[in-house]
């Protein structure tokens, strides 16, 4: 039973990542490591409910992206809180 549930969740996750990658290739701008976060707009992300953790570790969104003709995979975590 546990194995079946994990396989189902893994397939759902891969589907979301695949579809998110298609959307990000269509609408998103390239990621630049410049301290500005506007280039993450339109990138694939997973939302997390706010206020479900202590303030310093409450994750709001988890982004991932690649740039064309690069082998790097970029990540960004948007969080609420201090520190």
PDB file as gemmi writes it, atoms N, CA and C in Angstrom:
CRYST1    1.000    1.000    1.000  90.00  90.00  90.00 P 1                      
ATOM      1  N   UNK A   1       0.824  -1.191   0.000  1.00  0.00           N  
ATOM      2  CA  UNK A   1       0.000   0.000   0.000  1.00  0.00           C  
ATOM      3  C   UNK A   1       0.869   1.256   0.000  1.00  0.00           C  
ATOM      4  N   UNK A   2       1.841   1.315   0.923  1.00  0.00           N  
ATOM      5  CA  UNK A   2       2.740   2.461   1.009  1.00  0.00           C  
ATOM      6  C   UNK A   2       3.498   2.646  -0.304  1.00  0.00           C  
ATOM      7  N   UNK A   3       3.942   1.559  -0.895  1.00  0.00           N  
ATOM      8  CA  UNK A   3       4.677   1.612  -2.156  1.00  0.00           C  
ATOM      9  C   UNK A   3       3.818   2.192  -3.272  1.00  0.00           C  
ATOM     10  N   UNK A   4       2.566   1.798  -3.335  1.00  0.00           N  
ATOM     11  CA  UNK A   4       1.659   2.308  -4.365  1.00  0.00           C  
ATOM     12  C   UNK A   4       1.417   3.799  -4.198  1.00  0.00           C  
ATOM     13  N   UNK A   5       1.251   4.231  -2.967  1.00  0.00           N  
ATOM     14  CA  UNK A   5       1.027   5.654  -2.712  1.00  0.00           C  
ATOM     15  C   UNK A   5       2.262   6.458  -3.089  1.00  0.00           C  
ATOM     16  N   UNK A   6       3.438   5.972  -2.732  1.00  0.00           N  
ATOM     17  CA  UNK A   6       4.672   6.681  -3.068  1.00  0.00           C  
ATOM     18  C   UNK A   6       4.884   6.751  -4.576  1.00  0.00           C  
ATOM     19  N   UNK A   7       4.576   5.684  -5.293  1.00  0.00           N  
ATOM     20  CA  UNK A   7       4.693   5.705  -6.755  1.00  0.00           C  
ATOM     21  C   UNK A   7       3.739   6.728  -7.349  1.00  0.00           C  
ATOM     22  N   UNK A   8       2.519   6.769  -6.837  1.00  0.00           N  
ATOM     23  CA  UNK A   8       1.530   7.728  -7.327  1.00  0.00           C  
ATOM     24  C   UNK A   8       1.998   9.162  -7.069  1.00  0.00           C  
ATOM     25  N   UNK A   9       2.475   9.443  -5.855  1.00  0.00           N  
ATOM     26  CA  UNK A   9       2.949  10.784  -5.533  1.00  0.00           C  
ATOM     27  C   UNK A   9       4.155  11.167  -6.379  1.00  0.00           C  
ATOM     28  N   UNK A  10       5.051  10.225  -6.598  1.00  0.00           N  
ATOM     29  CA  UNK A  10       6.232  10.485  -7.421  1.00  0.00           C  
ATOM     30  C   UNK A  10       5.814  10.803  -8.858  1.00  0.00           C  
ATOM     31  N   UNK A  11       4.866  10.073  -9.403  1.00  0.00           N  
ATOM     32  CA  UNK A  11       4.368  10.346 -10.759  1.00  0.00           C  
ATOM     33  C   UNK A  11       3.711  11.718 -10.828  1.00  0.00           C  
ATOM     34  N   UNK A  12       2.949  12.079  -9.806  1.00  0.00           N  
ATOM     35  CA  UNK A  12       2.324  13.406  -9.765  1.00  0.00           C  
ATOM     36  C   UNK A  12       3.387  14.499  -9.735  1.00  0.00           C  
ATOM     37  N   UNK A  13       4.417  14.309  -8.915  1.00  0.00           N  
ATOM     38  CA  UNK A  13       5.487  15.292  -8.828  1.00  0.00           C  
ATOM     39  C   UNK A  13       6.199  15.449 -10.172  1.00  0.00           C  
ATOM     40  N   UNK A  14       6.536  14.355 -10.820  1.00  0.00           N  
ATOM     41  CA  UNK A  14       7.215  14.433 -12.116  1.00  0.00           C  
ATOM     42  C   UNK A  14       6.338  15.100 -13.167  1.00  0.00           C  
ATOM     43  N   UNK A  15       5.040  14.834 -13.129  1.00  0.00           N  
ATOM     44  CA  UNK A  15       4.119  15.476 -14.064  1.00  0.00           C  
ATOM     45  C   UNK A  15       4.105  16.981 -13.840  1.00  0.00           C  
ATOM     46  N   UNK A  16       4.050  17.406 -12.589  1.00  0.00           N  
ATOM     47  CA  UNK A  16       4.056  18.838 -12.282  1.00  0.00           C  
ATOM     48  C   UNK A  16       5.362  19.478 -12.740  1.00  0.00           C  
ATOM     49  N   UNK A  17       6.478  18.818 -12.476  1.00  0.00           N  
ATOM     50  CA  UNK A  17       7.774  19.352 -12.896  1.00  0.00           C  
ATOM     51  C   UNK A  17       7.844  19.444 -14.411  1.00  0.00           C  
ATOM     52  N   UNK A  18       7.401  18.413 -15.121  1.00  0.00           N  
ATOM     53  CA  UNK A  18       7.435  18.415 -16.576  1.00  0.00           C  
ATOM     54  C   UNK A  18       6.558  19.520 -17.141  1.00  0.00           C  
ATOM     55  N   UNK A  19       5.327  19.615 -16.678  1.00  0.00           N  
ATOM     56  CA  UNK A  19       4.426  20.654 -17.179  1.00  0.00           C  
ATOM     57  C   UNK A  19       4.910  22.042 -16.792  1.00  0.00           C  
ATOM     58  N   UNK A  20       5.449  22.176 -15.602  1.00  0.00           N  
ATOM     59  CA  UNK A  20       6.006  23.454 -15.184  1.00  0.00           C  
ATOM     60  C   UNK A  20       7.190  23.853 -16.038  1.00  0.00           C  
ATOM     61  N   UNK A  21       8.001  22.887 -16.446  1.00  0.00           N  
ATOM     62  CA  UNK A  21       9.129  23.168 -17.325  1.00  0.00           C  
ATOM     63  C   UNK A  21       8.691  23.664 -18.680  1.00  0.00           C  
ATOM     64  N   UNK A  22       7.609  23.114 -19.208  1.00  0.00           N  
ATOM     65  CA  UNK A  22       7.082  23.579 -20.490  1.00  0.00           C  
ATOM     66  C   UNK A  22       6.607  25.016 -20.370  1.00  0.00           C  
ATOM     67  N   UNK A  23       5.884  25.323 -19.305  1.00  0.00           N  
ATOM     68  CA  UNK A  23       5.398  26.685 -19.090  1.00  0.00           C  
ATOM     69  C   UNK A  23       6.562  27.640 -18.916  1.00  0.00           C  
ATOM     70  N   UNK A  24       7.574  27.249 -18.154  1.00  0.00           N  
ATOM     71  CA  UNK A  24       8.695  28.148 -17.911  1.00  0.00           C  
ATOM     72  C   UNK A  24       9.489  28.407 -19.186  1.00  0.00           C  
ATOM     73  N   UNK A  25       9.578  27.429 -20.072  1.00  0.00           N  
ATOM     74  CA  UNK A  25      10.273  27.655 -21.336  1.00  0.00           C  
ATOM     75  C   UNK A  25       9.524  28.641 -22.208  1.00  0.00           C  
ATOM     76  N   UNK A  26       8.224  28.687 -22.073  1.00  0.00           N  
ATOM     77  CA  UNK A  26       7.405  29.546 -22.910  1.00  0.00           C  
ATOM     78  C   UNK A  26       7.352  30.982 -22.403  1.00  0.00           C  
ATOM     79  N   UNK A  27       7.203  31.196 -21.110  1.00  0.00           N  
ATOM     80  CA  UNK A  27       6.891  32.519 -20.588  1.00  0.00           C  
ATOM     81  C   UNK A  27       7.988  33.168 -19.751  1.00  0.00           C  
ATOM     82  N   UNK A  28       8.963  32.444 -19.286  1.00  0.00           N  
ATOM     83  CA  UNK A  28       9.912  32.975 -18.312  1.00  0.00           C  
ATOM     84  C   UNK A  28      11.166  33.529 -18.975  1.00  0.00           C  
ATOM     85  N   UNK A  29      11.763  34.512 -18.305  1.00  0.00           N  
ATOM     86  CA  UNK A  29      13.028  35.065 -18.777  1.00  0.00           C  
ATOM     87  C   UNK A  29      14.180  34.265 -18.173  1.00  0.00           C  
ATOM     88  N   UNK A  30      15.386  34.382 -18.730  1.00  0.00           N  
ATOM     89  CA  UNK A  30      16.532  33.640 -18.190  1.00  0.00           C  
ATOM     90  C   UNK A  30      16.864  34.070 -16.759  1.00  0.00           C  
ATOM     91  N   UNK A  31      17.391  33.149 -15.984  1.00  0.00           N  
ATOM     92  CA  UNK A  31      17.798  33.425 -14.608  1.00  0.00           C  
ATOM     93  C   UNK A  31      19.186  34.058 -14.628  1.00  0.00           C  
ATOM     94  N   UNK A  32      19.318  35.185 -13.928  1.00  0.00           N  
ATOM     95  CA  UNK A  32      20.593  35.879 -13.794  1.00  0.00           C  
ATOM     96  C   UNK A  32      20.897  36.026 -12.311  1.00  0.00           C  
ATOM     97  N   UNK A  33      22.092  35.648 -11.906  1.00  0.00           N  
ATOM     98  CA  UNK A  33      22.481  35.763 -10.497  1.00  0.00           C  
ATOM     99  C   UNK A  33      22.985  37.180 -10.240  1.00  0.00           C  
ATOM    100  N   UNK A  34      22.032  38.088 -10.006  1.00  0.00           N  
ATOM    101  CA  UNK A  34      22.352  39.497  -9.828  1.00  0.00           C  
ATOM    102  C   UNK A  34      21.730  40.095  -8.569  1.00  0.00           C  
ATOM    103  N   UNK A  35      21.091  39.285  -7.749  1.00  0.00           N  
ATOM    104  CA  UNK A  35      20.458  39.788  -6.539  1.00  0.00           C  
ATOM    105  C   UNK A  35      19.061  40.333  -6.747  1.00  0.00           C  
ATOM    106  N   UNK A  36      18.608  40.377  -7.991  1.00  0.00           N  
ATOM    107  CA  UNK A  36      17.249  40.825  -8.304  1.00  0.00           C  
ATOM    108  C   UNK A  36      16.418  39.582  -8.608  1.00  0.00           C  
ATOM    109  N   UNK A  37      15.201  39.555  -8.128  1.00  0.00           N  
ATOM    110  CA  UNK A  37      14.409  38.337  -8.210  1.00  0.00           C  
ATOM    111  C   UNK A  37      13.285  38.396  -9.239  1.00  0.00           C  
ATOM    112  N   UNK A  38      13.207  39.455 -10.026  1.00  0.00           N  
ATOM    113  CA  UNK A  38      12.136  39.579 -11.016  1.00  0.00           C  
ATOM    114  C   UNK A  38      12.240  38.520 -12.109  1.00  0.00           C  
ATOM    115  N   UNK A  39      13.433  37.991 -12.365  1.00  0.00           N  
ATOM    116  CA  UNK A  39      13.574  36.978 -13.412  1.00  0.00           C  
ATOM    117  C   UNK A  39      12.963  35.641 -13.013  1.00  0.00           C  
ATOM    118  N   UNK A  40      12.551  35.495 -11.767  1.00  0.00           N  
ATOM    119  CA  UNK A  40      11.873  34.272 -11.336  1.00  0.00           C  
ATOM    120  C   UNK A  40      10.382  34.310 -11.655  1.00  0.00           C  
ATOM    121  N   UNK A  41       9.846  35.484 -12.018  1.00  0.00           N  
ATOM    122  CA  UNK A  41       8.431  35.571 -12.394  1.00  0.00           C  
ATOM    123  C   UNK A  41       8.176  34.691 -13.609  1.00  0.00           C  
ATOM    124  N   UNK A  42       7.165  33.862 -13.537  1.00  0.00           N  
ATOM    125  CA  UNK A  42       6.826  32.977 -14.644  1.00  0.00           C  
ATOM    126  C   UNK A  42       7.540  31.635 -14.617  1.00  0.00           C  
ATOM    127  N   UNK A  43       8.476  31.448 -13.681  1.00  0.00           N  
ATOM    128  CA  UNK A  43       9.176  30.165 -13.577  1.00  0.00           C  
ATOM    129  C   UNK A  43       8.296  29.147 -12.854  1.00  0.00           C  
ATOM    130  N   UNK A  44       8.577  27.900 -13.078  1.00  0.00           N  
ATOM    131  CA  UNK A  44       7.837  26.831 -12.404  1.00  0.00           C  
ATOM    132  C   UNK A  44       8.065  26.927 -10.901  1.00  0.00           C  
ATOM    133  N   UNK A  45       7.000  26.731 -10.130  1.00  0.00           N  
ATOM    134  CA  UNK A  45       7.143  26.782  -8.676  1.00  0.00           C  
ATOM    135  C   UNK A  45       6.076  25.925  -8.010  1.00  0.00           C  
ATOM    136  N   UNK A  46       6.349  25.599  -6.770  1.00  0.00           N  
ATOM    137  CA  UNK A  46       5.375  24.902  -5.930  1.00  0.00           C  
ATOM    138  C   UNK A  46       5.051  25.822  -4.765  1.00  0.00           C  
ATOM    139  N   UNK A  47       3.767  26.053  -4.513  1.00  0.00           N  
ATOM    140  CA  UNK A  47       3.328  26.901  -3.407  1.00  0.00           C  
ATOM    141  C   UNK A  47       3.216  26.087  -2.132  1.00  0.00           C  
ATOM    142  N   UNK A  48       3.481  26.750  -1.032  1.00  0.00           N  
ATOM    143  CA  UNK A  48       3.300  26.148   0.285  1.00  0.00           C  
ATOM    144  C   UNK A  48       2.446  27.108   1.102  1.00  0.00           C  
ATOM    145  N   UNK A  49       1.596  26.570   1.918  1.00  0.00           N  
ATOM    146  CA  UNK A  49       0.688  27.379   2.716  1.00  0.00           C  
ATOM    147  C   UNK A  49       1.469  28.244   3.701  1.00  0.00           C  
ATOM    148  N   UNK A  50       1.119  29.516   3.799  1.00  0.00           N  
ATOM    149  CA  UNK A  50       1.764  30.428   4.743  1.00  0.00           C  
ATOM    150  C   UNK A  50       1.325  30.107   6.163  1.00  0.00           C  
ATOM    151  N   UNK A  51       2.184  30.431   7.099  1.00  0.00           N  
ATOM    152  CA  UNK A  51       1.918  30.288   8.536  1.00  0.00           C  
ATOM    153  C   UNK A  51       1.742  28.833   8.973  1.00  0.00           C  
ATOM    154  N   UNK A  52       2.366  27.898   8.264  1.00  0.00           N  
ATOM    155  CA  UNK A  52       2.299  26.498   8.686  1.00  0.00           C  
ATOM    156  C   UNK A  52       3.584  26.046   9.384  1.00  0.00           C  
ATOM    157  N   UNK A  53       4.475  27.000   9.649  1.00  0.00           N  
ATOM    158  CA  UNK A  53       5.740  26.702  10.311  1.00  0.00           C  
ATOM    159  C   UNK A  53       6.121  27.912  11.156  1.00  0.00           C  
ATOM    160  N   UNK A  54       7.212  27.793  11.915  1.00  0.00           N  
ATOM    161  CA  UNK A  54       7.638  28.974  12.669  1.00  0.00           C  
ATOM    162  C   UNK A  54       8.097  30.050  11.695  1.00  0.00           C  
ATOM    163  N   UNK A  55       8.020  31.324  12.075  1.00  0.00           N  
ATOM    164  CA  UNK A  55       8.254  32.415  11.123  1.00  0.00           C  
ATOM    165  C   UNK A  55       9.595  32.380  10.407  1.00  0.00           C  
ATOM    166  N   UNK A  56      10.661  31.941  11.051  1.00  0.00           N  
ATOM    167  CA  UNK A  56      11.964  32.000  10.394  1.00  0.00           C  
ATOM    168  C   UNK A  56      12.164  30.899   9.363  1.00  0.00           C  
ATOM    169  N   UNK A  57      11.311  29.903   9.336  1.00  0.00           N  
ATOM    170  CA  UNK A  57      11.484  28.811   8.389  1.00  0.00           C  
ATOM    171  C   UNK A  57      10.258  28.515   7.562  1.00  0.00           C  
ATOM    172  N   UNK A  58       9.335  29.462   7.484  1.00  0.00           N  
ATOM    173  CA  UNK A  58       8.086  29.237   6.762  1.00  0.00           C  
ATOM    174  C   UNK A  58       8.303  29.444   5.267  1.00  0.00           C  
ATOM    175  N   UNK A  59       8.331  28.366   4.505  1.00  0.00           N  
ATOM    176  CA  UNK A  59       8.518  28.430   3.056  1.00  0.00           C  
ATOM    177  C   UNK A  59       7.191  28.773   2.398  1.00  0.00           C  
ATOM    178  N   UNK A  60       7.217  29.754   1.487  1.00  0.00           N  
ATOM    179  CA  UNK A  60       6.019  30.144   0.748  1.00  0.00           C  
ATOM    180  C   UNK A  60       6.002  29.541  -0.651  1.00  0.00           C  
ATOM    181  N   UNK A  61       7.154  29.591  -1.347  1.00  0.00           N  
ATOM    182  CA  UNK A  61       7.254  29.041  -2.703  1.00  0.00           C  
ATOM    183  C   UNK A  61       8.636  28.437  -2.907  1.00  0.00           C  
ATOM    184  N   UNK A  62       8.681  27.389  -3.711  1.00  0.00           N  
ATOM    185  CA  UNK A  62       9.930  26.750  -4.108  1.00  0.00           C  
ATOM    186  C   UNK A  62       9.986  26.796  -5.629  1.00  0.00           C  
ATOM    187  N   UNK A  63      10.958  27.513  -6.176  1.00  0.00           N  
ATOM    188  CA  UNK A  63      11.115  27.680  -7.621  1.00  0.00           C  
ATOM    189  C   UNK A  63      12.276  26.832  -8.125  1.00  0.00           C  
ATOM    190  N   UNK A  64      12.216  26.422  -9.395  1.00  0.00           N  
ATOM    191  CA  UNK A  64      13.340  25.772 -10.061  1.00  0.00           C  
ATOM    192  C   UNK A  64      13.323  26.214 -11.516  1.00  0.00           C  
ATOM    193  N   UNK A  65      14.501  26.277 -12.130  1.00  0.00           N  
ATOM    194  CA  UNK A  65      14.587  26.746 -13.516  1.00  0.00           C  
ATOM    195  C   UNK A  65      15.926  26.362 -14.127  1.00  0.00           C  
ATOM    196  N   UNK A  66      15.940  26.334 -15.437  1.00  0.00           N  
ATOM    197  CA  UNK A  66      17.170  26.203 -16.208  1.00  0.00           C  
ATOM    198  C   UNK A  66      17.163  27.278 -17.279  1.00  0.00           C  
ATOM    199  N   UNK A  67      18.326  27.651 -17.753  1.00  0.00           N  
ATOM    200  CA  UNK A  67      18.441  28.562 -18.883  1.00  0.00           C  
ATOM    201  C   UNK A  67      18.736  27.750 -20.131  1.00  0.00           C  
ATOM    202  N   UNK A  68      18.316  28.256 -21.273  1.00  0.00           N  
ATOM    203  CA  UNK A  68      18.605  27.579 -22.537  1.00  0.00           C  
ATOM    204  C   UNK A  68      20.115  27.431 -22.717  1.00  0.00           C  
ATOM    205  N   UNK A  69      20.527  26.304 -23.255  1.00  0.00           N  
ATOM    206  CA  UNK A  69      21.926  26.011 -23.575  1.00  0.00           C  
ATOM    207  C   UNK A  69      22.849  26.046 -22.355  1.00  0.00           C  
ATOM    208  N   UNK A  70      22.317  25.767 -21.173  1.00  0.00           N  
ATOM    209  CA  UNK A  70      23.119  25.664 -19.954  1.00  0.00           C  
ATOM    210  C   UNK A  70      22.807  24.341 -19.279  1.00  0.00           C  
ATOM    211  N   UNK A  71      23.762  23.835 -18.526  1.00  0.00           N  
ATOM    212  CA  UNK A  71      23.526  22.590 -17.796  1.00  0.00           C  
ATOM    213  C   UNK A  71      23.220  22.841 -16.319  1.00  0.00           C  
ATOM    214  N   UNK A  72      23.142  24.103 -15.907  1.00  0.00           N  
ATOM    215  CA  UNK A  72      22.861  24.435 -14.508  1.00  0.00           C  
ATOM    216  C   UNK A  72      21.368  24.345 -14.215  1.00  0.00           C  
ATOM    217  N   UNK A  73      21.055  23.914 -13.007  1.00  0.00           N  
ATOM    218  CA  UNK A  73      19.689  23.923 -12.502  1.00  0.00           C  
ATOM    219  C   UNK A  73      19.666  24.901 -11.340  1.00  0.00           C  
ATOM    220  N   UNK A  74      18.796  25.921 -11.427  1.00  0.00           N  
ATOM    221  CA  UNK A  74      18.721  26.964 -10.414  1.00  0.00           C  
ATOM    222  C   UNK A  74      17.516  26.733  -9.507  1.00  0.00           C  
ATOM    223  N   UNK A  75      17.667  27.083  -8.235  1.00  0.00           N  
ATOM    224  CA  UNK A  75      16.594  26.976  -7.253  1.00  0.00           C  
ATOM    225  C   UNK A  75      16.458  28.301  -6.522  1.00  0.00           C  
ATOM    226  N   UNK A  76      15.234  28.622  -6.109  1.00  0.00           N  
ATOM    227  CA  UNK A  76      15.002  29.758  -5.223  1.00  0.00           C  
ATOM    228  C   UNK A  76      13.893  29.373  -4.253  1.00  0.00           C  
ATOM    229  N   UNK A  77      14.084  29.705  -2.998  1.00  0.00           N  
ATOM    230  CA  UNK A  77      13.061  29.470  -1.983  1.00  0.00           C  
ATOM    231  C   UNK A  77      12.596  30.823  -1.473  1.00  0.00           C  
ATOM    232  N   UNK A  78      11.307  31.077  -1.620  1.00  0.00           N  
ATOM    233  CA  UNK A  78      10.711  32.295  -1.070  1.00  0.00           C  
ATOM    234  C   UNK A  78      10.148  31.935   0.300  1.00  0.00           C  
ATOM    235  N   UNK A  79      10.553  32.686   1.300  1.00  0.00           N  
ATOM    236  CA  UNK A  79      10.096  32.347   2.645  1.00  0.00           C  
ATOM    237  C   UNK A  79       9.612  33.587   3.372  1.00  0.00           C  
ATOM    238  N   UNK A  80       8.857  33.356   4.408  1.00  0.00           N  
ATOM    239  CA  UNK A  80       8.337  34.412   5.263  1.00  0.00           C  
ATOM    240  C   UNK A  80       9.118  34.353   6.557  1.00  0.00           C  
ATOM    241  N   UNK A  81       9.455  35.484   7.100  1.00  0.00           N  
ATOM    242  CA  UNK A  81      10.094  35.454   8.403  1.00  0.00           C  
ATOM    243  C   UNK A  81      11.333  36.306   8.480  1.00  0.00           C  
ATOM    244  N   UNK A  82      12.083  36.060   9.518  1.00  0.00           N  
ATOM    245  CA  UNK A  82      13.243  36.874   9.825  1.00  0.00           C  
ATOM    246  C   UNK A  82      14.474  35.990   9.919  1.00  0.00           C  
ATOM    247  N   UNK A  83      15.623  36.608   9.702  1.00  0.00           N  
ATOM    248  CA  UNK A  83      16.882  35.911   9.938  1.00  0.00           C  
ATOM    249  C   UNK A  83      17.416  35.112   8.835  1.00  0.00           C  
TER     250      UNK A  83                                                      
END                                                                             
